[in-house]
Amino acid sequence: EKGFRAPLAQAMMSTAYVSEMMTRLLGAGFVKGGAMSMAFIKPVYAGDRLTVHGVVKDKRQEDGATRVVVEVW
């Protein structure tokens, strides 16, 4: 009665979708040394359909690598 409307999907599930998008964008370099910082602002329920979108906000050389900042929604 006082809980969520359905079971929650773990945050790792949502993270996997974003990671897949980043791998498609950046390739093996992301797999080998990429990092993500994410904030989860709404619950994802079991059975929800997720679609990941992103736009490159910044791209620059840094310490022999390329730093890419992507805004995801």
C-alpha positions, 0 to 999 in steps of 0.5 A: 500500500505504501510502497512503489507501484511495481518492483524497481529495476536496479540502477545497474540496468539503466547504467548498462543502456547508457554504457551501450550508447557510449560504446557505440559512440566512442568504441573500444576506447570507452570500453578500455578506459571510459568512465561515467558519472550518473545521477538517477532522478526517477525510479525505473519500474520492472516492465518500463521501456527505456530509450537512451538519448544523448548529445556531445556537450564537450570533446577535448584532449586531456592527458593523452586521451580524449575527454567527451562529455555527453548529456544523457536523458 
